[in-house]
Amino acid sequence: MIDVTDAVKYARKLANELYQDEDIKNLGLEEVIFDESSNEWRVTLGYDSYRVKTIANATNPYAAITSLTASNNIAKETLREYKTFRIDAEDSSFKGMLIREVG
């Protein structure tokens, strides 16, 4: 049976292999649990997405009207994405990957 540190290492290795062409940034451990009913580790990893959330700056309510100042009043925020890797606790085989919705 593999322990939690091996499950996390394997999940990180899988993420890097599966997303090797996407050059994921800031890959980090978010959560890990052991599911006794399925005898598997569920390792959630997060990374910075290429998607960007655009937020209007509320400090100047008239900025959206003026095209020259509108670009100065928009903030961009890099989004994080989360994937949960299902790793068999007996033989460390990959059982699946799920999209983890947050927030």
C-alpha positions as CSV (number, residue, x, y, z in Angstrom):
1,M,0.0,0.0,0.0
2,I,1.3,3.5,-0.9
3,D,1.3,6.3,1.6
4,V,0.2,9.9,1.2
5,T,3.5,11.2,0.2
6,D,3.9,8.7,-2.6
7,A,0.3,9.4,-3.8
8,V,1.1,13.1,-4.0
9,K,4.3,12.6,-5.9
10,Y,2.6,10.3,-8.4
11,A,-0.3,12.8,-8.9
12,R,2.3,15.6,-9.5
13,K,4.1,13.4,-12.0
14,L,0.9,12.6,-13.8
15,A,-0.1,16.3,-14.0
16,N,3.2,17.2,-15.5
17,E,3.0,14.4,-18.0
18,L,-0.6,15.1,-19.0
19,Y,-0.1,18.8,-19.3
20,Q,3.4,18.8,-20.7
21,D,2.4,20.7,-23.8
22,E,0.6,23.4,-21.8
23,D,3.5,24.4,-19.6
24,I,1.4,24.7,-16.4
25,K,2.6,27.2,-13.8
26,N,2.6,27.2,-10.0
27,L,1.5,23.6,-9.6
28,G,0.7,23.0,-6.0
29,L,-1.0,20.6,-3.6
30,E,-4.4,21.9,-2.5
31,E,-5.9,18.9,-0.7
32,V,-5.6,15.2,-0.2
33,I,-7.9,12.6,1.3
34,F,-8.1,8.9,1.5
35,D,-11.4,7.3,0.4
36,E,-11.8,4.1,2.3
37,S,-14.8,2.9,0.3
38,S,-12.8,2.9,-2.9
39,N,-9.4,2.3,-1.4
40,E,-7.9,5.3,-3.2
41,W,-6.1,8.6,-2.6
42,R,-7.8,11.7,-4.0
43,V,-5.1,14.3,-4.6
44,T,-6.2,17.8,-5.6
45,L,-3.6,19.9,-7.4
46,G,-4.0,23.5,-8.4
47,Y,-2.3,25.5,-11.1
48,D,-2.5,28.9,-12.8
49,S,-4.7,28.8,-15.8
50,Y,-4.2,30.7,-19.0
51,R,-7.7,32.0,-18.6
52,V,-7.9,35.5,-17.1
53,K,-10.8,37.1,-15.3
54,T,-11.4,40.7,-16.1
55,I,-12.7,42.9,-13.4
56,A,-13.9,46.5,-13.8
57,N,-12.4,48.9,-11.3
58,A,-15.2,50.5,-9.3
59,T,-13.1,53.5,-8.2
60,N,-14.2,55.5,-11.2
61,P,-17.8,54.8,-12.3
62,Y,-17.5,57.0,-15.4
63,A,-14.4,55.2,-16.7
64,A,-16.3,52.7,-18.8
65,I,-17.9,55.6,-20.7
66,T,-14.6,57.1,-21.7
67,S,-12.7,54.8,-24.1
68,L,-9.3,56.4,-23.3
69,T,-9.5,55.7,-19.6
70,A,-11.4,52.4,-19.7
71,S,-8.3,50.3,-20.2
72,N,-6.7,51.9,-17.1
73,N,-9.7,50.9,-15.0
74,I,-9.7,47.1,-15.8
75,A,-7.9,44.6,-13.5
76,K,-6.9,41.2,-14.7
77,E,-6.8,38.2,-12.4
78,T,-5.2,34.9,-13.3
79,L,-7.6,32.1,-12.5
80,R,-6.6,28.8,-10.7
81,E,-7.8,25.5,-11.9
82,Y,-8.0,22.4,-9.8
83,K,-7.8,18.7,-10.7
84,T,-8.4,15.8,-8.4
85,F,-6.3,12.7,-9.2
86,R,-7.7,9.3,-8.1
87,I,-4.8,7.0,-7.2
88,D,-5.3,3.4,-6.2
89,A,-3.8,2.9,-2.7
90,E,-2.7,-0.7,-3.4
91,D,-0.8,-0.5,-6.6
92,S,-0.6,3.3,-7.3
93,S,-2.5,2.9,-10.6
94,F,-4.2,5.9,-12.0
95,K,-8.0,5.6,-11.7
96,G,-9.1,8.9,-13.1
97,M,-8.9,12.7,-13.0
98,L,-11.8,15.0,-12.0
99,I,-12.3,18.7,-12.4
100,R,-12.5,20.2,-8.9
101,E,-14.9,23.2,-8.8
102,V,-14.1,25.8,-6.2
103,G,-15.9,28.8,-5.2
